[in-house]
Amino acid sequence: MKAQLKELSKREIDVAELLLQGKSNKQIAVALDIAETTVEFHLRNVYAKLQVSSRAEAILKLGKSTSLITEHLREPVVETEREIQHTSGKFISENRESVSIHNGASAIRKDVEMKNRWFSYFVTGLIFGALFLFYFEVIDRFMNTVHINEENALSIWAFISVEFFLIFGVWLIPTIYPAKVEFRHSKRVGRSVLAVIVMWVSAVSGYYLTYTLLLAFVGLPNMEYYLVFGQHGPTFWQAWAALFPKLILFKFLQWSVVGVIVGGFAGFIASSLYSFWVRKTHAMLST
């Protein structure tokens, strides 16, 4: 057996170790950052060198080796394997193939759930950004109706604080929602932070996409000339070409960078606090 293991290449050993952990071909490919077809190629080589013909036989044969794997990698094999008979010195598993199929189906289901979650972060961010455009206009009009004593520093400070909270406080929504949901599923602060960044950048996209649509098809105050279906002169598209980079594209890129930096920082704080709260709650329940 040891002689057969020595024939395995470094990459084949990596594949074999992940195989023993119950990983599907797709999960092995993701873990090693290779194509799924490459995983199948390495597995065929492993089967040939171990002189086995199936995944179950390979797992069983590898599980007996102490030179290739450590105890924590062998435990899943020992727990799931049910040896029901011995024929010519070989153990035949009754349910190993069904376990492999179950693991594969479970991996596919988790992969689909993960993609659906990240799609929901993106779509929710777009919707939030579109609504924020109208919300910002409402807050701006409301604050313009408030009169303060400009000679009183406390009144000015209070006015600025309230306006700041009303405008930027709502960004707790695209911060707390993805941070909480993603950490609950992945149990990783880093993944939660990335989810917040995705939603923030998506919100910026939704904001400027909505602004562009309003400008082109509905009309904005003092900018009716840019209506696509309105009356316009021969320089209409030249005017759009000059306006779009300055008013929309550059600002979108600028605020996207802000979204990555500020959103990442806000996501880290929210995810860390939620992680701490989860651990503390579990500790209290276990005592």
C-alpha positions in Angstrom: 0.0 0.0 0.0 2.8 2.4 0.9 4.5 1.8 -2.4 1.3 2.7 -4.2 0.9 5.9 -2.2 4.5 6.9 -3.1 3.5 6.8 -6.8 0.9 9.6 -6.2 2.0 13.1 -7.3 1.6 16.1 -4.9 -1.6 17.2 -6.7 -3.0 13.7 -6.6 -2.4 13.6 -2.9 -4.2 16.9 -2.4 -7.2 15.5 -4.4 -7.1 12.3 -2.3 -7.1 14.1 1.0 -10.1 16.2 0.0 -11.8 13.0 -1.3 -11.4 11.5 2.1 -13.2 14.5 3.6 -16.3 13.7 1.6 -15.8 16.5 -0.9 -17.6 16.3 -4.2 -15.6 16.9 -7.5 -16.9 20.5 -7.6 -15.9 21.2 -4.1 -12.4 19.8 -4.7 -12.1 21.9 -7.8 -13.0 25.1 -5.8 -10.7 24.2 -2.9 -7.7 23.6 -5.2 -8.6 26.3 -7.7 -8.7 24.0 -10.7 -11.2 22.9 -13.2 -13.7 20.1 -12.4 -12.4 18.2 -15.5 -8.9 18.4 -14.0 -10.2 16.9 -10.8 -11.7 14.0 -12.8 -8.3 13.5 -14.5 -6.4 13.3 -11.2 -9.0 10.9 -9.7 -8.6 8.6 -12.7 -4.9 8.5 -12.1 -5.4 7.9 -8.3 -7.7 5.0 -9.1 -5.2 3.5 -11.5 -2.3 3.8 -9.1 -4.3 2.4 -6.2 -5.6 -0.4 -8.4 -9.2 0.4 -7.6 -12.2 1.0 -9.9 -14.5 3.2 -7.9 -14.6 6.2 -5.6 -15.8 4.0 -2.7 -12.8 1.6 -3.1 -10.4 4.5 -3.3 -11.8 6.0 -0.1 -11.7 2.7 1.7 -8.1 1.9 0.6 -6.8 5.4 1.4 -8.5 5.3 4.8 -6.3 2.4 5.9 -3.1 4.4 5.3 -1.4 6.3 8.2 1.3 7.8 6.1 -0.9 9.9 3.8 -3.6 11.2 6.1 -4.0 12.3 9.7 -6.5 11.0 12.2 -9.0 13.8 11.7 -9.2 13.1 8.0 -9.8 9.4 8.6 -12.7 10.0 11.1 -15.4 10.8 8.5 -14.5 7.6 6.7 -14.7 5.5 9.8 -18.0 7.0 10.8 -19.8 6.7 7.5 -18.3 3.3 6.3 -20.3 0.2 7.0 -18.4 -2.9 6.1 -20.8 -5.8 5.6 -18.7 -8.6 4.1 -15.1 -9.7 3.3 -14.3 -11.2 0.0 -10.8 -12.3 -1.0 -9.2 -9.9 1.6 -11.2 -6.8 0.4 -14.0 -5.0 2.3 -17.1 -4.1 0.3 -19.2 -1.1 1.5 -23.0 -1.4 1.5 -23.9 2.3 1.4 -20.7 4.2 0.3 -22.1 5.0 -3.1 -25.3 6.3 -1.7 -23.3 8.5 0.8 -21.3 9.9 -2.1 -24.5 10.7 -4.0 -26.0 12.3 -0.9 -22.9 14.4 -0.4 -22.9 15.5 -4.0 -26.6 16.5 -3.8 -26.0 18.4 -0.6 -23.1 20.2 -2.1 -25.2 21.3 -5.1 -28.0 22.4 -2.8 -25.6 24.5 -0.7 -24.0 26.0 -3.9 -27.5 27.0 -5.2 -28.4 28.5 -1.8 -25.2 30.5 -1.8 -25.8 31.9 -5.3 -29.3 32.8 -4.4 -28.2 34.7 -1.3 -25.6 36.7 -3.2 -28.1 37.4 -6.0 -30.5 38.7 -3.3 -27.8 41.0 -1.9 -27.2 42.5 -5.4 -30.9 42.9 -6.2 -31.8 44.3 -2.8 -28.9 46.8 -3.2 -30.2 48.0 -6.6 -33.7 48.5 -5.1 -32.3 50.3 -2.1 -30.2 52.6 -4.3 -33.2 53.5 -6.5 -35.3 54.3 -3.5 -32.5 56.3 -1.8 -32.5 58.7 -4.8 -36.1 59.6 -4.0 -35.6 59.5 -0.2 -32.6 61.9 -0.6 -34.8 64.4 -2.5 -37.5 64.2 0.2 -35.0 64.8 3.0 -33.3 67.6 1.1 -36.7 69.4 0.6 -37.6 68.8 4.2 -34.4 70.2 5.6 -34.7 73.3 3.3 -38.0 74.1 5.1 -36.2 74.1 8.5 -35.0 77.5 9.7 -32.3 77.8 12.2 -30.4 80.6 13.9 -27.2 80.8 11.9 -25.5 82.7 14.7 -26.0 79.9 17.2 -23.3 77.3 16.9 -25.4 74.7 18.8 -28.3 75.1 16.4 -26.1 74.7 13.4 -24.4 71.6 14.9 -27.8 70.1 15.7 -29.1 70.8 12.2 -26.1 69.2 10.6 -26.2 66.2 12.9 -29.9 65.5 12.2 -29.4 65.9 8.4 -26.4 63.6 8.5 -28.4 60.9 10.5 -31.4 61.1 8.2 -29.4 60.8 5.0 -26.7 58.3 6.0 -28.5 56.5 8.9 -30.6 54.5 6.4 -27.4 52.9 5.1 -27.5 50.7 8.2 -30.1 48.7 6.2 -27.7 47.5 3.5 -25.1 46.9 6.2 -26.9 44.9 8.9 -29.1 42.8 6.5 -26.3 41.2 4.5 -23.9 41.0 7.4 -26.4 39.1 9.6 -27.7 36.8 6.8 -24.3 35.9 5.4 -22.7 35.2 8.8 -25.6 33.1 9.8 -25.0 30.8 6.8 -21.2 31.0 6.4 -20.1 31.7 10.0 -17.3 33.8 8.5 -16.8 37.5 9.2 -14.9 37.9 5.9 -17.8 36.6 3.9 -20.2 38.9 5.7 -18.0 41.9 5.0 -17.8 41.0 1.3 -21.6 40.7 1.3 -22.0 44.2 2.7 -19.6 45.6 0.1 -21.5 43.9 -2.7 -24.8 45.4 -1.5 -23.3 48.9 -1.0 -21.8 48.9 -4.5 -25.0 47.6 -5.9 -26.9 50.4 -4.2 -24.6 52.9 -5.8 -25.3 51.3 -9.1 -29.1 51.4 -8.5 -28.9 55.1 -7.5 -27.1 56.2 -10.7 -29.0 53.8 -12.9 -32.3 55.3 -11.7 -30.9 58.8 -12.1 -29.9 58.1 -15.7 -33.3 56.7 -16.5 -35.1 59.7 -15.0 -32.8 62.0 -16.9 -33.3 60.3 -20.2 -36.9 59.3 -20.1 -38.8 61.3 -17.4 -36.9 64.5 -17.1 -35.2 66.3 -14.2 -35.7 70.0 -13.2 -33.8 72.3 -15.5 -32.5 69.4 -17.5 -35.4 68.7 -19.9 -33.1 69.1 -22.9 -31.6 65.7 -22.2 -34.9 63.8 -22.7 -34.3 61.1 -25.3 -37.9 61.4 -26.7 -38.2 65.1 -26.3 -37.4 67.9 -28.8 -33.7 68.3 -29.2 -31.2 69.8 -31.6 -28.5 68.4 -33.7 -25.9 68.5 -30.9 -28.1 66.4 -28.6 -26.0 63.3 -28.5 -22.8 65.4 -28.3 -24.3 67.0 -25.2 -25.1 63.6 -23.7 -21.6 62.4 -24.5 -20.1 65.3 -22.6 -22.6 65.1 -19.7 -22.6 61.4 -19.0 -18.9 60.9 -18.0 -18.9 64.0 -15.8 -22.3 63.8 -14.1 -22.9 60.0 -14.0 -19.9 57.8 -14.8 -17.2 59.5 -12.8 -19.5 60.0 -9.8 -20.6 56.4 -10.0 -16.9 55.2 -9.9 -16.1 57.7 -7.1 -19.0 56.5 -4.9 -18.3 52.9 -5.7 -14.8 53.3 -4.3 -16.4 54.9 -1.2 -18.8 52.0 -1.0 -16.0 49.5 -1.0 -14.0 51.3 1.7 -16.8 52.6 4.0 -19.0 49.6 3.3 -16.2 47.2 4.1 -15.4 49.1 7.4 -19.1 49.2 8.3 -19.5 45.5 7.4 -16.6 44.5 9.5 -18.0 46.3 12.6 -21.5 44.9 12.0 -20.3 41.4 11.3 -17.9 41.4 14.3 -20.6 42.6 16.7 -23.1 40.0 15.4 -20.4 37.3 15.7 -19.7 38.3 19.2 -23.4 38.4 20.1 -23.9 34.9 18.6 -21.0 33.4 20.5 -22.1 35.0 23.8 -25.7 33.9 23.3 -24.6 30.3 22.6 -22.3 30.4 25.7 -25.2 31.6 27.9 -27.6 28.9 26.5 -25.0 26.1 27.1 -24.5 27.0 30.7 
